[in-house]
Amino acid sequence: MTTEIIKAASDKKHMVTVELFGSIEKAELIDSDSLMKLNVRYIATDYEYSGGYDIYEDNLSGYLYATKL
């Protein structure tokens, strides 16, 4: 499992590397309570590469979020 922290304009974001349909992508790690407040849809679960993240996509921007199972 790979985790990295990037500096955003407002704060730091925890990014994780996930496998999504055969491609390696970066997704912002977010807790499930915060995720429920966003306009997202469930995409997939990555067990193999990242060790168990549910992956969600923002409905408007396509930005990826991950939450721990």
PLY file of the C-alpha trace (Angstrom):
ply
format ascii 1.0
element vertex 69
property float x
property float y
property float z
element edge 68
property int vertex1
property int vertex2
end_header
0.00 0.00 0.00
1.40 3.40 -0.97
0.32 6.60 0.75
1.59 10.07 0.00
0.70 13.51 1.27
0.32 16.41 -1.13
-0.08 20.05 -0.21
-3.28 21.60 -1.52
-4.30 25.25 -1.43
-6.30 24.86 1.79
-4.74 21.87 3.55
-2.87 18.62 3.14
-4.53 15.73 1.35
-3.66 12.12 1.96
-3.41 10.39 -1.40
-3.34 6.62 -1.84
-2.39 4.59 -4.87
-5.14 2.23 -6.01
-5.71 -0.12 -8.91
-8.83 0.79 -10.84
-9.83 -1.45 -13.75
-6.22 -2.39 -14.48
-4.80 1.12 -14.18
-2.87 2.61 -11.28
-4.55 5.81 -10.04
-4.24 8.28 -7.15
-7.26 8.79 -4.90
-7.75 11.08 -1.94
-8.12 9.14 1.31
-11.22 10.40 3.12
-13.27 9.15 6.06
-16.71 7.72 5.38
-18.56 10.51 7.23
-17.01 13.19 5.00
-17.58 11.04 1.92
-21.32 10.83 2.57
-21.58 14.64 2.33
-20.20 14.64 -1.22
-21.89 14.00 -4.56
-20.09 10.73 -5.38
-20.80 7.31 -6.79
-19.23 3.98 -5.89
-16.79 2.70 -8.53
-14.97 -0.38 -7.20
-13.13 -1.99 -4.31
-9.38 -2.53 -4.57
-8.33 -5.55 -2.50
-5.31 -6.70 -4.49
-3.12 -3.62 -4.90
-3.95 -1.28 -2.02
-5.12 -3.78 0.56
-8.77 -2.79 0.74
-10.11 0.59 -0.27
-13.56 1.39 -1.60
-13.15 3.82 -4.50
-15.66 6.56 -5.27
-15.82 9.11 -8.07
-17.11 12.67 -7.84
-20.14 12.86 -10.14
-19.21 16.25 -11.59
-15.41 16.31 -11.77
-14.37 12.66 -11.90
-12.05 13.19 -8.91
-11.34 9.94 -7.07
-11.83 9.31 -3.36
-10.90 6.23 -1.35
-12.16 5.09 2.02
-10.97 2.19 4.15
-13.27 -0.83 4.26
0 1
1 2
2 3
3 4
4 5
5 6
6 7
7 8
8 9
9 10
10 11
11 12
12 13
13 14
14 15
15 16
16 17
17 18
18 19
19 20
20 21
21 22
22 23
23 24
24 25
25 26
26 27
27 28
28 29
29 30
30 31
31 32
32 33
33 34
34 35
35 36
36 37
37 38
38 39
39 40
40 41
41 42
42 43
43 44
44 45
45 46
46 47
47 48
48 49
49 50
50 51
51 52
52 53
53 54
54 55
55 56
56 57
57 58
58 59
59 60
60 61
61 62
62 63
63 64
64 65
65 66
66 67
67 68
